[in-house]
C-alpha cells in the first residue's frame, strides 16, 4: 500500500511515546500522518491538512479534547477517535454526543485501533460540516423518480411514520428529514429490519463496530455504554415518548427491540 492511499490522518496527543506509536500505526495502515502535541495546534493541523481521520487525546496540556472536538466539528467531518486513560461513563457520553465516532481506553491495542478505523471508513459518510458526526442526508421527494426507484428496489423500510432508505442512507419522520449520525443510522436500520426481534447490546456493538467485532470478540462495558448513548440520541431526535414508545423499546437487562406497528 502506498503511503497516503487512505488519505490524511492527524494525531493530537501530548505523550511522545503514544504519539509516535499512533504515527507508526497509521502510516503502516496507509495514511499520510501529521501530528500535534497540543489541542490548539491540533485544530490548526486538522484544518490545514484537511484530515480524513483524527485520533484525539482527551487530556491535553492546553485545552481538553472535548473542546478540541467541538472546534474541529465546526469545519470538518473527519472520523474522530478519542483516546483516554480514564474509563468514565461521562467521558464516553460527552465524546459521542460531541461528535466523536469512537472512544478507546488506553492502553489500546494497535491492531484494534486499525480495525476500528477500517470499519468506520468502510461505511458511507454523508452530510455537511459543522454537524456532530456526519448527518444522514435528506430522502428523495415523494413521487420523484429516485423515490420510486428506491421503493421498487425494496430499499425503504417503513414503521409508524418513519421511513429509512438503505440505498441513500436517508431517514424521514412523516416526511421530515432527520439528521442522524452514521452510528445512529446503522442502529436504527438494524432494529427496523429486525421487525420486533430483540437485539442485545452486544449485537448492537457489533453493528456499530463493524467486522472487527466477531461473535467471539469480547464486548466491554464501555462498548455497551456507547450503544446506550447512541440509542439515547436516537430517541431524542425521534422525540420518542419513553412512556409510550413508537419505535425503540428497551428490553431490561438484555437490549432493545422495535415497538409494535400502529395504525396510522
C-alpha positions as CSV (number, residue, x, y, z in Angstrom):
1,X,0.0,0.0,0.0
2,X,1.3,3.4,-0.9
3,X,1.7,6.0,1.9
4,X,-1.3,8.3,1.8
5,X,-3.6,5.9,-0.1
6,X,-6.2,6.2,2.7
7,X,-5.9,10.0,2.9
8,X,-4.7,12.2,5.8
9,X,-4.6,11.2,9.5
10,X,-3.9,13.7,12.2
11,X,-2.7,12.6,15.7
12,X,-3.4,15.0,18.5
13,X,-1.5,13.6,21.5
14,X,0.8,15.2,24.1
15,X,2.6,12.0,25.2
16,X,5.6,11.5,22.9
17,X,5.6,7.7,23.1
18,X,1.9,7.3,22.4
19,X,2.1,9.9,19.6
20,X,5.0,8.1,17.9
21,X,3.1,4.8,18.2
22,X,0.0,6.3,16.7
23,X,2.1,7.8,13.9
24,X,3.6,4.4,13.1
25,X,0.3,2.5,13.2
26,X,-1.5,4.9,10.9
27,X,1.4,5.2,8.5
28,X,1.5,1.4,8.3
29,X,-2.2,1.4,7.6
30,X,-1.7,3.6,4.6
31,X,-2.3,7.2,5.8
32,X,-0.3,10.3,5.4
33,X,0.2,11.3,9.0
34,X,0.6,14.7,10.7
35,X,0.7,15.2,14.5
36,X,0.4,17.8,17.1
37,X,1.2,17.9,20.9
38,X,-1.4,20.4,21.9
39,X,-5.1,21.0,21.3
40,X,-4.7,24.4,19.6
41,X,-2.0,23.1,17.3
42,X,-4.1,20.0,16.6
43,X,-7.1,22.1,15.4
44,X,-4.8,24.1,13.1
45,X,-3.2,20.9,11.7
46,X,-6.6,19.3,11.1
47,X,-7.8,22.4,9.3
48,X,-4.6,22.9,7.2
49,X,-4.2,19.2,6.2
50,X,-7.9,18.6,5.7
51,X,-7.8,15.4,7.8
52,X,-9.8,12.3,6.9
53,X,-9.2,10.7,10.3
54,X,-8.2,12.2,13.6
55,X,-7.1,10.5,16.8
56,X,-7.6,12.8,19.7
57,X,-6.4,12.6,23.3
58,X,-8.8,13.8,26.0
59,X,-6.2,15.1,28.4
60,X,-4.2,17.7,26.5
61,X,-2.0,20.3,28.2
62,X,-3.8,23.5,26.9
63,X,-7.4,22.7,26.1
64,X,-9.1,19.4,26.7
65,X,-10.0,17.0,23.9
66,X,-13.7,17.7,24.1
67,X,-13.1,21.4,23.3
68,X,-10.8,20.4,20.5
69,X,-13.5,18.2,19.1
70,X,-16.0,21.0,19.3
71,X,-13.7,23.3,17.3
72,X,-12.9,20.6,14.7
73,X,-16.6,19.9,14.1
74,X,-17.1,23.5,13.1
75,X,-15.1,22.9,9.9
76,X,-14.5,19.1,9.5
77,X,-16.5,15.9,9.2
78,X,-13.3,13.8,9.6
79,X,-13.7,10.5,11.5
80,X,-12.6,11.2,15.1
81,X,-11.4,8.5,17.5
82,X,-10.9,9.8,21.1
83,X,-8.3,8.2,23.3
84,X,-8.3,8.5,27.1
85,X,-6.7,6.8,30.2
86,X,-10.0,7.2,32.1
87,X,-12.8,4.7,31.9
88,X,-15.6,7.2,32.9
89,X,-19.1,6.9,31.6
90,X,-19.5,10.7,31.4
91,X,-16.4,10.9,29.2
92,X,-17.9,8.4,26.8
93,X,-21.2,10.2,26.7
94,X,-19.6,13.6,26.2
95,X,-17.3,12.4,23.4
96,X,-20.1,10.7,21.4
97,X,-22.6,13.5,21.9
98,X,-19.9,15.9,20.8
99,X,-19.4,14.2,17.5
100,X,-16.7,11.6,18.1
101,X,-17.1,8.4,16.0
102,X,-15.3,6.2,18.5
103,X,-13.8,6.2,22.0
104,X,-10.9,3.9,23.1
105,X,-9.5,3.5,26.6
106,X,-5.7,3.5,26.9
107,X,-3.7,1.3,26.8
108,X,-5.0,0.4,23.4
109,X,-4.0,-2.5,21.0
110,X,-2.7,-1.1,17.7
111,X,-4.4,-3.8,15.7
112,X,-7.8,-3.0,17.3
113,X,-7.3,0.7,16.5
114,X,-6.6,-0.1,12.9
115,X,-9.5,-2.4,12.7
116,X,-11.9,0.1,14.2
117,X,-10.8,2.9,11.8
118,X,-11.1,0.5,8.8
119,X,-14.6,-0.4,9.9
120,X,-15.6,3.3,10.1
121,X,-14.2,4.1,6.7
122,X,-16.0,1.3,5.0
123,X,-19.3,2.9,5.9
124,X,-20.8,5.8,3.9
125,X,-20.3,9.2,5.3
126,X,-22.6,12.0,4.0
127,X,-23.5,15.4,5.2
128,X,-22.4,18.9,5.9
129,X,-19.5,20.2,8.0
130,X,-20.5,21.6,11.4
131,X,-22.7,18.7,12.5
132,X,-21.7,16.3,15.3
133,X,-20.7,13.3,13.1
134,X,-21.9,13.1,9.6
135,X,-25.7,13.6,9.3
136,X,-27.6,11.3,7.1
137,X,-28.9,13.2,4.0
138,X,-32.5,14.1,3.1
139,X,-34.6,11.5,1.4
140,X,-35.9,11.7,-2.2
141,X,-39.0,13.7,-2.7
142,X,-42.1,11.5,-2.5
143,X,-43.2,10.7,-6.1
144,X,-39.9,11.5,-7.6
145,X,-38.1,9.1,-9.9
146,X,-35.5,8.5,-7.3
147,X,-38.1,7.7,-4.6
148,X,-39.9,5.3,-7.0
149,X,-36.8,3.5,-7.9
150,X,-35.8,3.1,-4.2
151,X,-39.2,1.6,-3.4
152,X,-39.1,-0.8,-6.4
153,X,-35.7,-1.9,-5.3
154,X,-37.1,-2.6,-1.8
155,X,-34.6,-0.3,-0.1
156,X,-37.1,1.7,2.0
157,X,-38.2,0.4,5.5
158,X,-41.4,1.9,7.0
159,X,-42.6,1.8,10.6
160,X,-45.0,4.1,12.4
161,X,-44.4,7.1,10.1
162,X,-40.7,6.5,9.9
163,X,-39.0,5.8,6.5
164,X,-35.5,4.6,6.3
165,X,-33.8,4.2,2.8
166,X,-30.9,1.9,3.0
167,X,-29.7,2.8,-0.5
168,X,-29.4,6.5,0.0
169,X,-28.9,6.2,3.8
170,X,-31.6,8.7,4.5
171,X,-34.3,8.8,7.2
172,X,-37.5,10.8,7.4
173,X,-40.2,11.0,10.0
174,X,-43.6,11.8,8.5
175,X,-41.8,13.4,5.5
176,X,-39.4,15.5,7.6
177,X,-35.7,14.5,7.2
178,X,-33.8,13.5,10.3
179,X,-30.1,14.3,10.7
180,X,-28.7,11.0,12.1
181,X,-25.1,10.1,12.6
182,X,-23.6,7.1,10.9
183,X,-23.9,5.0,14.1
184,X,-27.4,6.1,14.8
185,X,-28.5,5.2,11.2
186,X,-26.9,1.8,11.4
187,X,-28.5,1.0,14.8
188,X,-31.9,2.2,13.6
189,X,-31.6,0.1,10.5
190,X,-30.7,-3.0,12.5
191,X,-33.8,-2.6,14.7
192,X,-36.1,-1.8,11.8
193,X,-35.0,-4.9,9.8
194,X,-35.3,-7.0,12.9
195,X,-39.1,-6.4,12.8
196,X,-39.5,-6.7,16.6
197,X,-36.8,-9.2,17.4
198,X,-34.7,-8.4,20.4
199,X,-31.2,-7.2,19.7
200,X,-28.8,-7.5,22.7
201,X,-26.4,-4.7,23.5
202,X,-23.6,-6.9,22.3
203,X,-25.4,-7.4,19.0
204,X,-25.6,-3.7,18.5
205,X,-22.0,-3.1,19.5
206,X,-21.1,-5.3,16.5
207,X,-23.3,-3.3,14.3
208,X,-21.5,-0.1,15.3
209,X,-18.0,-1.5,15.4
210,X,-18.2,-3.5,12.1
211,X,-16.4,-6.6,11.1
212,X,-13.7,-6.4,13.8
213,X,-16.2,-7.4,16.5
214,X,-16.9,-11.1,15.6
215,X,-19.1,-13.4,17.6
216,X,-16.2,-14.4,19.8
217,X,-14.9,-10.9,20.4
218,X,-15.0,-9.6,24.0
219,X,-17.6,-6.8,24.4
220,X,-16.6,-4.3,27.2
221,X,-18.9,-2.2,29.4
222,X,-17.6,0.9,27.6
223,X,-18.7,-0.6,24.3
224,X,-22.2,-1.2,25.6
225,X,-22.4,2.2,27.2
226,X,-21.6,3.7,23.8
227,X,-24.5,1.9,22.3
228,X,-26.8,3.2,25.1
229,X,-25.6,6.8,24.3
230,X,-26.4,6.3,20.6
231,X,-29.9,4.9,21.4
232,X,-30.5,7.9,23.7
233,X,-29.5,10.3,21.0
234,X,-31.8,8.5,18.5
235,X,-34.8,8.7,21.0
236,X,-34.1,12.4,21.4
237,X,-34.1,13.1,17.6
238,X,-37.2,11.0,17.2
239,X,-38.8,12.8,20.1
240,X,-39.7,9.4,21.5
241,X,-42.1,9.3,24.4
242,X,-40.4,6.9,26.9
243,X,-43.8,6.1,28.5
244,X,-45.3,5.2,25.1
245,X,-42.5,4.4,22.6
246,X,-43.4,4.2,18.9
247,X,-40.0,2.9,17.7
248,X,-37.4,1.9,20.3
249,X,-38.3,-0.3,23.2
250,X,-35.8,-1.2,26.0
251,X,-35.8,-4.9,27.0
252,X,-34.5,-4.5,30.5
253,X,-31.2,-6.4,31.2
254,X,-31.0,-7.5,27.5
255,X,-31.1,-4.8,24.9
256,X,-33.6,-3.2,22.5
257,X,-36.3,-4.1,20.0
258,X,-38.7,-2.3,17.6
259,X,-42.1,-1.2,19.0
260,X,-45.2,-2.8,17.6
261,X,-46.6,-1.4,14.4
262,X,-49.5,1.0,14.9
263,X,-52.4,2.1,12.6
264,X,-51.5,5.5,11.2
